[in-house]
Amino acid sequence: MKRIVKIIVIMTILAALARLSVEVESVQNFMLAGVAGAFVQNAIEPAAESSGSLRVFVCGSASPLGRTDRAQACIAVLTPEHFFLIDSGAGSTDNLGAGRLPMVRLDGLLLTHFHSDHIAELYEVNLASWIQGRPVPLKVIGPVGVDRIVDSVNQGYAMDRDYRTSHHGEAMLPTQLGVLQAETVTEGIILEQGHMTITLYTGSHAPIDPAVGYRFDYKGRSVVISGDSLVTDETRRIADGADLLLHDALSEPIVSTLSESASEAGLSRVSKIMADVMDYHASTTSLIELSDQIDVGVIALYHLVPAPVNWFVEKIFERGLPANYVITDDGMWFDLPLQSDEIIITSP
């Protein structure tokens, strides 16, 4: 007993000494230098590149429904020569930084449609890549209407750009590189660059029009990103034969229960909004049926409606999902090695 008391006393003294040492300025400076060094090292080391592969990073897996610490819709597609973002939801730019993505070589930002949770951080992406030294203006690529979005963002942040260039200098932050460039695209192949082909297809997200998705083909590997859409014949056409499909997903059991509970509580507006949401997102039931209709390697669910707030809700979301289905989370990587049908999934 005395031995235990002695150990407790010693540990208490050591803890007190450690606490007091942090109050000493020289100790603080030493510790700060270590933290700063680690921060800088992390910032200058980009995410490890798999040899020649097609890679997909989930920078935002949530929808606006559900209170979580997940970011809203954002997917990154990378190869050694290419880097594209699909949508830019709230919170997603922080995940790009945490994932150490090479913002300096960002080729473009593709938009699926113009709901706020898909365009909220256009300027944050622009700023992050501009500061890192992106050598050309950032293209924002999307269907009809993208020019209106880009013009509004450019106008709204004009003063911010002026302040930053004035502060850091034209050589560091050239004015013309801070201005987003809109590019309107229509259905079909929208880019052929080296071994990369990007194809736009039409989704179904009424009354939102246009709503589109994108297929990326690179050296025999392929990924399709739906944006917000029901499962349609176009979905089946574009995703058939793909290695990886990332698709908007809604859990009917969860959302219908939330709607009913809101109605019983007298929250008629909330109840109606939740009921309305169910008619323009792909249900997990329709996505399960999809696997019997097409040949696709892995179906990864993102833009989760609602974003699971805990493991229990996620279990309900997973009901009936086949083995080749994945519930995504922010920070998840999908690696598609060349000359292979393997998909390596790394969770955050």
C-alpha positions in Angstrom: 0.0 0.0 0.0 2.8 2.4 0.9 4.5 1.6 -2.4 1.3 2.5 -4.3 1.0 5.8 -2.4 4.7 6.6 -3.1 4.2 6.0 -6.8 1.1 8.2 -6.9 3.0 11.0 -5.1 5.9 10.8 -7.5 3.6 10.8 -10.5 1.8 13.8 -9.2 5.1 15.7 -8.6 6.3 14.9 -12.1 3.0 16.0 -13.6 3.2 19.3 -11.7 6.8 19.8 -12.9 5.8 19.2 -16.5 3.0 21.7 -16.1 5.3 24.3 -14.6 7.9 23.7 -17.3 5.4 24.7 -20.0 5.1 28.1 -18.3 8.8 28.7 -19.0 9.3 30.8 -22.2 12.4 28.9 -23.4 10.5 25.6 -23.1 7.5 27.0 -25.0 9.8 28.2 -27.8 11.4 24.7 -28.0 8.0 23.0 -28.2 6.7 25.6 -30.7 9.7 25.0 -33.0 8.9 21.3 -33.0 5.2 21.9 -33.8 6.0 24.4 -36.5 8.5 22.0 -38.1 6.0 19.2 -38.2 3.3 21.6 -39.6 5.6 22.8 -42.4 6.8 19.3 -43.2 3.2 18.1 -43.5 2.3 21.1 -45.7 5.2 20.5 -48.2 4.7 16.8 -48.6 1.8 16.1 -51.0 -0.3 13.0 -50.6 1.6 9.9 -51.7 1.1 9.1 -55.3 0.4 5.5 -56.2 2.5 4.6 -59.3 0.6 5.8 -62.3 -2.8 4.9 -60.9 -6.2 6.6 -61.0 -7.1 7.9 -57.5 -10.2 9.2 -55.9 -10.4 11.2 -52.7 -13.6 12.0 -50.8 -13.3 15.6 -49.7 -17.0 15.8 -48.8 -19.5 13.0 -48.2 -22.4 14.8 -46.6 -25.7 16.3 -47.7 -27.3 19.3 -45.9 -29.5 16.9 -44.0 -28.0 15.6 -40.8 -25.7 17.4 -38.3 -22.3 15.9 -38.5 -18.7 17.0 -38.8 -18.6 15.8 -42.4 -18.1 18.3 -45.2 -20.7 18.6 -48.0 -20.3 17.2 -51.5 -16.8 17.1 -53.0 -14.9 14.4 -54.8 -11.3 14.7 -56.1 -10.0 12.7 -59.1 -6.2 12.5 -59.6 -3.6 10.9 -61.8 0.1 11.8 -62.0 -0.9 14.2 -64.8 -4.4 15.3 -63.8 -6.3 16.8 -60.8 -10.0 17.6 -61.0 -12.5 18.4 -58.3 -16.2 17.6 -58.6 -18.3 20.1 -56.6 -17.1 22.2 -53.7 -19.5 21.9 -50.7 -19.1 23.6 -47.3 -16.2 22.4 -45.3 -14.6 20.5 -48.2 -11.6 22.8 -48.7 -10.3 22.0 -45.2 -10.3 18.3 -46.2 -8.3 19.0 -49.3 -5.7 20.6 -47.1 -5.8 17.7 -44.5 -5.4 15.2 -47.4 -2.4 17.2 -48.7 -3.8 17.3 -52.2 -1.6 19.2 -54.7 -3.6 22.3 -55.1 -0.9 24.0 -57.2 -1.7 21.6 -60.1 -5.5 21.7 -59.9 -6.7 21.5 -63.5 -10.4 22.4 -63.0 -13.5 22.3 -60.8 -16.4 20.5 -62.4 -19.9 21.3 -61.1 -22.8 18.8 -61.2 -25.5 21.5 -60.5 -25.9 24.7 -58.6 -27.4 23.8 -55.2 -25.6 25.7 -52.5 -24.1 22.5 -50.9 -22.2 21.9 -54.2 -20.9 25.4 -54.9 -20.4 26.9 -51.4 -16.6 26.9 -51.5 -15.7 27.8 -55.1 -13.8 30.8 -53.9 -12.1 28.9 -51.1 -10.7 26.4 -53.6 -9.7 29.2 -55.9 -7.9 31.0 -53.0 -6.1 27.8 -51.8 -4.7 26.9 -55.2 -3.9 30.6 -56.0 -1.9 31.0 -52.8 0.0 27.7 -53.6 1.1 29.1 -57.0 -1.3 27.7 -59.5 0.1 29.0 -62.8 -3.1 29.6 -64.7 -6.6 30.8 -63.9 -8.8 28.2 -62.3 -11.5 26.8 -64.7 -15.0 26.2 -63.3 -16.6 23.7 -65.7 -20.3 22.9 -65.7 -23.6 22.9 -67.6 -25.6 25.9 -68.7 -25.7 28.5 -66.0 -22.1 28.0 -64.7 -21.1 31.5 -66.1 -23.7 33.1 -63.8 -22.3 31.3 -60.8 -18.7 32.2 -61.6 -19.5 35.9 -62.4 -21.2 36.2 -59.1 -18.3 34.7 -57.1 -15.8 36.8 -59.0 -17.8 40.0 -58.3 -18.5 39.1 -54.6 -14.8 38.4 -53.9 -13.3 41.2 -56.0 -12.3 43.2 -53.0 -10.7 40.2 -51.3 -8.6 39.5 -54.4 -7.5 43.2 -54.5 -6.6 43.2 -50.8 -4.5 40.0 -51.1 -2.6 41.1 -54.2 -1.9 44.5 -52.7 -0.6 42.9 -49.5 1.6 40.2 -50.9 2.4 41.7 -54.3 1.6 41.1 -57.9 4.6 38.8 -58.3 3.3 36.5 -55.5 -0.4 36.7 -56.3 -0.9 37.8 -59.9 -4.3 39.5 -60.3 -5.4 37.6 -63.3 -4.8 34.2 -61.6 -7.3 35.0 -58.9 -10.2 35.4 -61.3 -12.2 32.2 -61.9 -12.9 31.3 -65.5 -16.2 29.7 -66.5 -16.5 27.0 -69.1 -19.9 25.8 -70.2 -20.1 22.2 -71.4 -22.9 19.9 -72.7 -23.5 16.2 -72.9 -20.8 14.0 -74.3 -17.0 14.0 -74.1 -15.9 17.4 -72.6 -12.2 16.7 -72.3 -9.5 14.5 -73.9 -6.2 15.3 -72.4 -3.4 12.7 -72.7 -4.8 9.4 -71.5 -7.7 11.1 -69.6 -11.2 11.4 -71.1 -14.0 13.1 -69.2 -17.6 12.5 -70.3 -20.6 14.5 -69.1 -24.0 12.8 -68.8 -27.4 14.0 -67.7 -28.9 13.3 -64.3 -32.4 13.5 -62.9 -32.8 15.9 -60.0 -36.0 17.8 -60.8 -36.9 20.6 -60.6 -33.1 21.3 -60.8 -32.2 21.6 -64.5 -29.5 21.0 -65.5 -28.1 18.4 -63.2 -25.2 16.3 -64.6 -22.6 13.7 -63.6 -19.2 12.8 -65.0 -17.3 9.7 -66.1 -13.5 9.7 -66.0 -11.5 7.1 -68.1 -7.8 6.8 -67.6 -5.6 4.0 -69.1 -8.2 1.4 -68.8 -9.6 2.4 -65.4 -12.8 4.3 -64.8 -14.9 6.2 -62.3 -18.3 7.8 -62.5 -19.5 10.5 -60.1 -23.2 11.1 -60.1 -23.8 14.4 -58.4 -27.4 14.5 -57.1 -29.6 12.2 -59.2 -32.1 9.4 -59.2 -31.0 6.2 -60.8 -32.0 6.4 -64.5 -31.3 4.8 -67.8 -28.5 7.3 -68.3 -27.0 6.2 -65.0 -27.1 2.6 -66.2 -25.6 3.5 -69.5 -22.7 5.6 -68.2 -21.8 3.4 -65.3 -22.0 0.0 -67.0 -18.4 -1.4 -67.1 -17.0 1.3 -64.7 -14.6 0.2 -62.0 -16.1 2.6 -59.4 -19.3 4.5 -59.1 -19.7 7.2 -56.5 -23.5 7.9 -56.2 -25.7 10.2 -54.2 -27.7 8.1 -51.7 -30.7 8.5 -49.5 -31.9 6.1 -46.8 -35.7 6.0 -47.0 -36.2 4.3 -43.6 -34.3 7.1 -41.9 -35.7 10.1 -43.8 -39.3 8.9 -43.7 -39.1 8.3 -40.0 -37.7 11.8 -39.5 -40.5 13.3 -41.6 -43.2 11.4 -39.6 -41.6 12.3 -36.3 -41.5 16.0 -37.3 -45.1 15.9 -38.3 -46.2 14.3 -35.0 -44.3 17.1 -33.2 -46.2 19.8 -35.1 -43.2 20.7 -37.3 -45.1 20.7 -40.5 -42.5 22.7 -42.5 -39.7 20.4 -41.5 -41.8 17.3 -42.2 -42.6 18.5 -45.7 -39.1 19.4 -46.6 -37.9 16.0 -45.5 -40.7 14.3 -47.5 -39.8 16.4 -50.6 -36.2 15.4 -50.3 -37.1 11.8 -51.0 -38.3 12.4 -54.5 -35.0 13.6 -56.0 -32.2 11.6 -54.5 -31.4 8.0 -55.2 -32.6 5.6 -52.5 -30.4 2.8 -51.3 -33.1 0.4 -52.6 -32.7 1.7 -56.2 -28.9 1.6 -55.9 -29.0 -2.0 -54.7 -31.2 -2.9 -57.7 -28.6 -1.1 -59.9 -26.0 -3.8 -59.1 -28.2 -6.4 -60.8 -28.6 -4.3 -63.9 -25.1 -3.3 -64.8 -21.5 -4.5 -64.5 -19.7 -2.2 -62.0 -16.9 -3.0 -59.6 -17.6 -0.9 -56.5 -20.5 1.4 -55.7 -19.6 4.0 -53.1 -22.3 6.0 -51.5 -21.7 9.7 -50.9 -23.8 12.9 -50.5 -25.5 10.8 -47.8 -29.1 11.8 -47.0 -28.9 12.1 -44.0 -25.3 12.1 -43.2 -25.0 9.4 -40.4 -24.5 11.0 -37.0 -23.4 7.8 -35.3 -22.7 4.1 -35.9 -26.3 3.1 -35.3 -27.7 5.4 -38.1 -24.9 4.2 -40.4 -26.0 0.6 -39.7 -29.5 1.5 -40.9 -28.0 3.1 -44.0 -26.2 -0.1 -44.7 -29.3 -2.3 -44.7 -29.2 -4.8 -47.6 -26.1 -3.4 -49.2 -24.1 -6.0 -51.1 -20.5 -6.7 -50.4 -19.2 -4.4 -53.1 -20.9 -1.3 -51.7 -19.2 1.2 -49.5 -20.5 4.0 -47.3 -18.0 6.8 -47.8 -16.5 9.2 -45.2 -14.4 12.3 -45.5 -10.8 11.5 -46.2 -11.4 8.1 -47.8 -9.1 7.2 -50.7 -9.9 4.8 -53.6 -6.8 3.7 -55.6 -7.3 2.0 -59.0 -3.9 0.5 -60.0 -3.3 0.2 -63.7 -3.5 -3.1 -65.6 -5.6 -4.5 -62.7 -9.3 -4.6 -61.6 -8.3 -4.1 -58.0 -9.6 -1.1 -56.0 -7.7 -0.3 -52.8 -9.9 1.5 -50.3 -8.1 3.4 -47.5 -10.3 4.8 -44.7 -9.3 8.0 -42.8 
